Amino acid sequence: MGEKQSNRGVLLRDTLDMLVLKTLARGPMHGFAIAESIEQRSDEVLRVEEGALYPALHRLELRGLLDAEWGTSEKNRRAKYYRLTAVGRRQLAQDAAQWKRVAAAISAVMETA
């Protein structure tokens, strides 16, 4: 059972990473805006909690997939803005292709009698 839990955690983490990369492909954003964008684009089905988002942003930055710099938010507060790097764009393309394969496979299984 521990292995199943571990695999589920990796799937969720990798999916969150892909969603963050896809969101930042639209342009630089601070953390709250990233979470808000994911929630809005998913018709409020997906909610990204701070406890998952900020570790993901840090992990992606350490991997060289994101760059970050401090700036001022729309509410005139100091905020860290993240943007996709060239390496991040390549990773997003790979992740999106893999996600499409997995989604198609799941769909095929669900549609069979």
C-alpha positions as CSV (number, residue, x, y, z in Angstrom):
1,M,0.0,0.0,0.0
2,G,2.9,2.4,0.7
3,E,4.1,2.1,-2.9
4,K,0.7,2.9,-4.3
5,Q,0.5,6.0,-2.1
6,S,4.0,7.0,-3.2
7,N,3.1,6.6,-6.9
8,R,-0.1,8.6,-6.4
9,G,1.9,11.4,-4.8
10,V,4.3,11.5,-7.7
11,L,1.5,11.6,-10.2
12,L,-0.2,14.5,-8.4
13,R,3.2,16.3,-8.0
14,D,4.1,15.9,-11.7
15,T,0.6,17.0,-12.8
16,L,0.8,20.1,-10.6
17,D,4.2,20.9,-12.1
18,M,2.8,20.6,-15.6
19,L,-0.1,22.8,-14.8
20,V,2.2,25.5,-13.3
21,L,4.4,25.3,-16.4
22,K,1.4,25.6,-18.7
23,T,0.1,28.5,-16.7
24,L,3.4,30.4,-16.9
25,A,3.6,29.7,-20.7
26,R,1.0,32.5,-20.9
27,G,3.4,35.0,-19.2
28,P,5.1,35.8,-15.9
29,M,2.9,35.6,-12.7
30,H,3.2,35.6,-9.0
31,G,2.2,32.6,-6.9
32,F,-1.3,33.7,-6.0
33,A,-2.1,34.6,-9.7
34,I,-0.8,31.1,-10.8
35,A,-3.2,29.4,-8.3
36,E,-6.1,31.6,-9.3
37,S,-5.5,31.0,-13.0
38,I,-5.5,27.2,-12.6
39,E,-8.7,27.4,-10.6
40,Q,-10.4,29.7,-13.1
41,R,-9.3,27.8,-16.2
42,S,-10.5,24.5,-14.6
43,D,-13.9,26.0,-13.9
44,E,-13.0,25.8,-10.2
45,V,-12.6,22.0,-10.3
46,L,-8.9,22.3,-9.5
47,R,-7.8,24.2,-6.4
48,V,-4.1,24.6,-5.7
49,E,-3.3,25.1,-2.0
50,E,-0.3,27.2,-0.9
51,G,1.2,24.2,0.8
52,A,1.5,22.5,-2.6
53,L,2.1,25.5,-4.9
54,Y,5.1,27.1,-3.3
55,P,7.1,23.9,-2.9
56,A,6.3,23.2,-6.6
57,L,7.5,26.6,-7.6
58,H,10.7,26.2,-5.6
59,R,11.3,22.7,-7.1
60,L,10.8,24.0,-10.6
61,E,13.1,26.9,-10.0
62,L,15.8,24.6,-8.7
63,R,15.5,22.4,-11.8
64,G,16.0,25.4,-14.0
65,L,12.5,25.3,-15.5
66,L,11.5,28.7,-14.0
67,D,13.3,32.0,-13.3
68,A,12.0,34.3,-10.6
69,E,12.4,38.0,-9.6
70,W,10.8,40.2,-7.1
71,G,8.3,42.8,-8.3
72,T,5.2,44.7,-7.2
73,S,1.8,43.0,-7.5
74,E,-1.4,44.6,-8.7
75,K,-2.3,45.3,-5.1
76,N,1.0,47.2,-4.6
77,R,2.6,44.4,-2.6
78,R,6.0,42.8,-3.0
79,A,5.6,39.5,-4.9
80,K,7.9,37.0,-6.5
81,Y,7.2,36.7,-10.2
82,Y,7.9,33.5,-12.0
83,R,8.5,32.9,-15.7
84,L,9.2,29.9,-17.9
85,T,12.8,29.3,-19.1
86,A,13.7,27.7,-22.4
87,V,14.3,24.5,-20.5
88,G,10.9,24.8,-18.9
89,R,9.2,25.2,-22.3
90,R,10.9,22.0,-23.5
91,Q,9.8,20.2,-20.3
92,L,6.3,21.5,-20.8
93,A,6.2,20.1,-24.3
94,Q,7.3,16.7,-23.1
95,D,4.9,16.7,-20.2
96,A,2.0,17.7,-22.4
97,A,2.7,14.9,-24.9
98,Q,2.9,12.3,-22.1
99,W,-0.3,13.7,-20.5
100,K,-2.1,13.3,-23.9
101,R,-1.0,9.7,-24.2
102,V,-2.1,8.9,-20.6
103,A,-5.5,10.7,-21.0
104,A,-6.2,8.9,-24.3
105,A,-5.3,5.5,-22.7
106,I,-7.6,6.2,-19.7
107,S,-10.3,7.3,-22.1
108,A,-10.0,4.1,-24.1
109,V,-10.3,2.0,-21.0
110,M,-13.3,3.9,-19.7
111,E,-15.1,3.7,-23.0
112,T,-14.9,-0.1,-23.4
113,A,-17.8,-2.2,-22.2
